[in-house]
């Protein structure tokens, strides 16, 4: 018996020694682990868009690391302020290890149960969007990836902490900062260095490198983009904006789209060659503004003699929605002109962070230049003047107008698609919506001038008069570009307080900080869903054009014929571009 008892004591001692050695290596904070588990659980709750296990694992890992840091801070404050005042004695060793084991087991079980439930939520969201859902076993991989990402984030934090302590020792030794104040001084030095670098050198360097990197793509030409020969296109042999200067997106835009013969073959009606005018970043010399060259291109092509003239503000790279352009050209039998300019090499997300002022300036300059020339013509000799912008392009397009009165006085119609939440005019209309209307489907002044739509039926509501010039916003309840805002950090938005949009999970809830981070993550996957959801508007753009600027002889039969054509062209473009 004595030998057995002695053996058991040795085993317990050895087990405790092993646990302590593991603890020394891992240096795990158990309060931090509890809070990390809570943050992880919140991160796998439903958001606007579905996520696969890989994307969710990255997001949840970062979220868990943030929670771990918050828990460490709480534990430190407890030891610093609460324990000394309450004179709480440390628990016995066996109790500490029992609690730690229980915390580890509970955290693991809680994470697994949340992942099982999250897989169900993901299948619900994908079903709402007509997509294939994930399986529960596949989704459980999220947990392993999150652990790896969270551990990496904690390791980075600990490296930074060691660097602060290193700075503290240097300050104590060389500057004679008191030892008690040295860590705080080291932290302050690191913060000053970081702010100085990232607000200045690093930020400039990052966007300089990004511009350089994306300018390489801008110089590239798709094998399926061929220089146009029609004089109605920029980049043609007679164009003032040379083919090689239009950039990747510009060359694609002018080399594609329906020709007069193609339009006639589809509609059975006589057609003109559509005008597509485009100016790239490299199209102008040092003494000329892009907007001036764009107007010169419009004059050269006879654009001001067409039935409809559309001023498009592009997204960052100079992208123009081909479906939106083609839809209008089919509607008007090619008797149209579309003009756009490029203002950045950067994609929309980076342009939104760095070049929003450029988007606004480009939108304002181009419209003002076109409008000045347009108003110089007799009223009876003017084409219908329309404005179009998608995503960041809608924000740039809005910048050309001081308000609703100015907009209505200058244009014959405006179509803005997937507007960012920070759009100035959009914010005004939504904030002043009629009482009782939802934020996801706002009704402004009984739909008399401005309307919002997530599908074609919304454009016909309410049934009261829609006076020209008409303004339409196309926005989906599940589009994170429309609903992401810094306000999500501290306040619940109306779109989560009111009845949800048809493709938003009924289980989505608002949590401080968490919802902001969730929707911010959705931004990167805004187009990774089917048409009619997220930031994929598809042929709803055709319905938007028909609602605000349909020609007099427009029919539902022509609309459906064109819809089939432009949807097929868009799908083909995705494959070959």
N, C-alpha and C positions, 0 to 999 in steps of 0.2 A: 504493500500500500504506500509506504513511504517513498519507494522508488518511483511508483506511478505518479504520486503527487509532485515529486521533484521533477519528473519528466514534463509534466503539464506546466509547471512554473517556467521551466526552461523554454518550452514552446511559446508560452505567452510572452516571455521576455523577448524571444527572438522575433515574434510577430510584431510586437510594439516597435522593436528596433527597425524592422523592415519598413513599417508604416511611416516611422519618423524619417527614415532615409528618403523614402518616396516623397514625403511632404517637403523635405528640404530641397529636393530637386524641382518638384512642381511648384512649390510655394503657393499653394492654392488658398485663396481667401473664400471662406464658405458663405459669408454674407454676400460677397460678390457673386458667388455661384447661384444663390437663391434669386437675386435680382436679375442675373443674366438669364435664368430660366424663364422668369416672368417676361422679360423683353423678347426672348426667343418665341415664347408662346404668342405674344401679341403680333409678332412679325409674320406669323403664318396664318393669321386671320385674313379674311377676304379683302381684296383691294378692288380697283376698277377693272383690271385685266387679269386673265389667267397667266400662270407661271409654270414653267417646267421645273423639275427638281434642281437642275443646275443653277438656274437664275435665282430660285428661291433660296438655295443653299448659300449663295454669295450674300444675298440681302440679309438673311437671318443670322449669318455668322457675324456680320458687321454690327447688327442690332444687338446680338448677345454680348459682343465685346463692349459696346456702350453701356449696357446694363451692368456688366461686371465692374466697369470703372465706377459707376454710380454706387454700387454696393460696397466697394472698397472705401469710397468716401464716407458713406454712412457708418461703416464699421470704425473708421478712424475717428470720426466725430464722437461716436459712442465711447470709445476708449479715452478720448481726450476730455470730454465734458460730463458724460453721464456716470460712468463707472466710479470715478473718484468721489462724486457727490453722494452717490447711493452706497458707496463702500461695499460693492459687490465682490465677494470672494471668488477666486477662480474655482471652477468646478473640478472634481477629481478627474484623474486621467481617464479612467474607464468611461466616465460620463461624456467627456469630450469626444472620445473616439466613437462612442455609440451615436451621439448626435451627428457627427461628421458622416458616419456610415449611412445614417438615415437620410441626411441631406443628399448624399450622392445617389442613393437608390431612388429617392423621390424625384430628384431632378431628371434622372434617366427615364423613369416611368412617365413623368409628366410630359417630357419632350416627345416620347414615342406616341403617347395618346393624342397629343396635339397634332402630330404629323398624320396620324390616321384620320383625325377629323378634318385636317386641312386638305387631305386628298379628296374627301367628300365635297368640301367647299369648291375645290378646283374643278371637279367634275360638274358641279352646278353652274359655275361661271362659263365653262366651255359649252355646256348645253344651251345656255342663254344666247351664245354667239354662234351656235351651229358648228362647233369644232369638236374634234375627238378629244376625249378626256384621258387623264392619266390613270394608272393603276396604283393601288395602295402600296404594294411591294416596291414598285419603281420609285414612288415618291419618298419612301423611307430613306433613300440615299441622301436626301436633303440634310438629315441629321448629321451624318458623318462629314459631309462637306462643311456644314456650319461649324462643327467642332474644330476642323482644321483652320477655317478662316478666322474664327474667334481666337484660337490659340496664337495664330500668326499676329493678329492685331494686338493681343496682350503682350506678346514678345516685343513688338515694336514699342509699345508704351514703356515696358521695363527698360529697354535700351535707352529711351529718352530720359527716363528717371535716373539711370546710372550716369548719363551725360550731365544732368543737372547737378548731381552729387560731385562729379568731377569738377565742374565749374565752381561749386561751392568751396571745394578744397583749395582751388587756385585762388579764389577771392580771399579766402581766409589767410593763405600763406603770403600772397604778394600784395594785396590791397589792404590787409589787416581788417577785413570785415569780421565782426564778432561771429564766433562759431554758431551761435543760436540764430543769427540772421543770414548766415551764408547761404543756406538752401533757398530761402526766399529770394535773395539777391541773384542767385544762379538761375532760378526760374524766370525772374524778371529779365535778365540778360538774354536768355533763350527766346523769350516772347518778343523782345525788341528786335532781335536778329531775324526771327521768323517773319514778323510783320514787315520789317524793312525789305527783306528779300522777296517775300511773296507779293507784296503790294507794289514792288518796284521791279527789281532785276528779274526775279523768277517769273512774274506775270508777263512782263514784256518778252522775256526769252521764250516762255511757253507759247504765246500767241505768234511770236515770230517764227518759231519752229513749225507750229501748226499751219501757219500761212504758207510757209515754204513747202511743207509736205503736201498740202492740198493743192498748191499751185502746180505741182507735178501732175496730179490727176487732171487739173484744168487744161494742161497742155496736151494731154492725151486725147485722141479721137477714137471713138468706137468704130470697129470695123464695119458696123452697120449704119454709120453716119456718112453720107456721101454729099459732097458739095452740090447744092442746088443750082440748076441752070436757069430757072424761071426768074425773070427780073423782079418779080413781086417778093422775092425772098432776100433777106440780108445774107451775106456770104456768097451770093452769086457773082459771076464775073463783072456785072455792072454795078454791084453794091458799093456804097461808100464805107460800109463796115466789112472789112476783109474777112474771108473765111477763117484764116489761121488765127485771127484775133478774138473770135467769139467765145472761146472757152469750151470745155467739154459739153456743158448743158446747152449752151447757145447753139453749138454746131448740131447737136441732136434735135433741138427744137426746130431749126429752119430746114433740116433735111428730111423731116417727117411731117405727117399730117396729110389730110385729103387734098388731092388735086381737083381741078375743075371736072375732068373726065370721070374721076372716081365719085365725086358728088352726084353727077348726073346719072351714073350707072346705079347708084343707090336710090335716089329720089325720083328719077325719071323726069327731072326738070332741068332747064338750062342753068348753067352755073358759070361763075367767074373763078379765076385763079385767086385763092385767098392771099392776102398780104400778111406776111410775118416779118416784122422788123425787130431786130435784136442788136444790142450794143454790148460788147464784152468789156472787161476791165482794160484790156489792151487795145481796144479799138480806137481810142482817141489819142491824139498827141498832147503835148504839154499845154497847149493854148486853147483847147476845146473841152467843153463839158460833155459828159455822156448824153445828157438830156438834149443838148443842141444837136448832136449827131443823130440821135433817135428821131427828132423832128425832121431833120434833113432827109432821113431815110423814108419817113412817111410822105414827105413832099415828092421825093423821087418816084415812089411807087404809086402815087395817086390815091393814097389812103384816105385823104379827106373828102374824096368823092364817093366813098363806099357808103353802104346803108348803116353799118355799125362799126364803131371804132372803140377798141378795148384797151385801156391802160392797165397793164399788169405790173404789180410789184412782186418781184421774185423772192424766193427764199435765199438763204445765205450763199449757196454755190451758184446761184443764177438759174435755179430750176423753175420751169413753168409746167404746170399740170397739162400734159398733152390731151387728156380726156376733156378738160374744160375748154381748151382751145378748139379741138376738133368738133365738139358738140355745137358750139356757136357757129362754126363755119358751115356745118351741115344745115343748121337751122335757117341760115340766111343765104343758102345756095352759093356760098363762097364770096358773097358780096360784103366782105368784112376785112378789117385790118386789126392786127393785134401787135402791140408794141411793148417791149420789156427791156430792162437794162440790168446788168450784173453789177453788184457793189461789193462782193466779197468772194474769197476763195473758200471760206469756212462753211461747214455744214450748219444747218439751222440751230442745233443745240449750242454749238460754240459761238455762232453769230449772236444768239440770244444773250449769251453771257458777255460778249465782248463788243459786238457791233450793232446793238439795237439802235444807237444813234445814227449809224450809217444807213440802216434800213429805213428809218424815218426820213432822213435827208434825201435818200434816193427816191423814195415814193413821192415826196413833196416836189422835188426838182423836176421829175419826169412829168407828173401831172400838170404842174404849173406851166411848163414849156408847151405841152400839148394844148392845154386849155387856152393859152394866150393866142396860139395860132388858130385854134378852132373858133374862138369868139371873133376873130378878125374877118371871118367869112359871113356872108348874109345868112340870117336864120334859116331860110329855106334851102340853103346849100350846105347845111351842116349835117354830118352823119350823127346817128344816135351815139352819144358819148357815155361809155360804161366804164366802171372800174372793177377790178378783180384782184383778190389777194388770198393766199392760203397760208395758214399757220403764221410764221413770222412775217410773211408777205402781207397778210391782212393788217398787221400792226403798222407796217410801213405805209400801206395804202391809206389807212385811216389818218395818218399824220398830215396828209395834204389838206385836211379840212378842220376848221375851228370848232364846228359843232353841226348839229342836225340841219339848222337853217342854211349854213354855208354849203353843206353837202347837197341839199335839195336844190339849191340855187345853181349849182354848177354841173350836175350830172343828170343823165337820164335813167340811171339805175346803178346799183352797187351790189355786188355779190361777194361776200367774205366767208371763207370756209375754215372751220377749225380754229377760231380766234383764240390766241393766248389770253389767259385771265387778266393780264395786265393791259390789254387794249383799252385805251382811254374812252372812246365812244361806246364800245361794248359795255364797259363798266357802268357808264351813265345810264344806258338804256335798261340794263338788268337791275340796277339799284332802284330805278324809278318805275319798275314794272307795276302793272295793275294789281291792286290788292286781290289776294286769292290765287294768283297765278304762281306756278312753281318756278324756281330758279333754273331748272333744267329745261323748262318749256315756258319761258316768260312771255307775257302778253303786254306789249307796250302801246299805250294809247289806243286800246281796242284794235290793234293791228292796222291802224289807219295808214301808216307809212312804213314802219319797221316791223319785220316779222322774223321769228326764229323757228327753225325746223330741224328735226332729226330724221324725218322721212317726208315723202312727197305729200302725204295727207296734211301735214302740219302747215304747209304753204297755203292751203285753202282755208285755214282756220284763223280767226273766226270768219263767219260767212259774211260779215259786214264789208263795206267797200274798202279796197286797198288802192289808195290814190297814187298816181305817178307823180314824181319819180319814186320807184319802189326800192327799198333797201332790204336785203335778206341776209341773215346769218345762218349758216348750216353748222350745227353742233350736235354731237352725240353725248348722251348722258354718261357714256363710258370713255370719253376722250380725255386723258389726263392732261393734255396740252391746254384744254379749255378750263379745267378745274384746279390745276396746281397753282398754289399761291402761298407765300410766306405766312399768310393769315392762318393757315391750317395748323401752325405750331401751337397756337394758344386758343383758337376759337373754332367752334363747330360750325361748318358752313350750312347754309340753308339747304343745299342739295342732299345733305345727309340727315337733315331734320324733317324735311318734307317727304311725301311719298316718293320712292326711288324711280329712276328711269327704268324702262322695261328691260334693259340688259345689264343692270347693276344688281349685285347680290343683295338680297334682303338681310343677309347676315353681316354686311359691312357696317362697322361702327367707327365713331370718331374717338380717338385717343390723343391727348396732347403729345406733340412731337412725333408719335408713332405714325399717325395718318399722313402727316407731312412727308415723312420719310418713305412711307409706302407709295404714295402718289408720285413722289419724285422718282422713285425707282421705276414706276410704270412709264415715265416719260421715255425711257430708253427702249421700250417695247411697244410704243404707241401704234405702230403699223404692223405689228406681228399678229394681227387677228384678221378675221374675214371682213369683206366689204359690209358696210352698214354698222360697224362697231369701231370703237377706238378712234384712231385718226385716219380711218379708211372710209372715204366718202363715195367712192365709185361714181356710178351714174346719177346719184342724187344731184350732182352738179348740173346735169342736163335739166332736171326738174327746176333747179334754181334759176337757170337762164330762162326757161320757159315761163316761169312765174313773173320775172321782173322785166323781160324784154322780148317776149315772143313776137314774131312777125304777124301781120294781120291775118294771114291765111294758114296759121298754125293749126294742126289737127293732132288728135291723140294717136292716130295711125302712123303719121310721120314720126311722132315722138318715139314710139316703140320700135320702129324700124331703125332709127338712129341709135337708140339705146343698145340694141343688139350689136350694132357695128362698133360703137365706141368701147363697149365692154370687151369685145373680142380684141380690139386693137390694144387696149390697155394690158390685157393678159399677155398678148404677144410681145409687147414692149418689155414687160418684166423679164421675159425669157431671153431676149436678144440684146438688151441694152448693155 
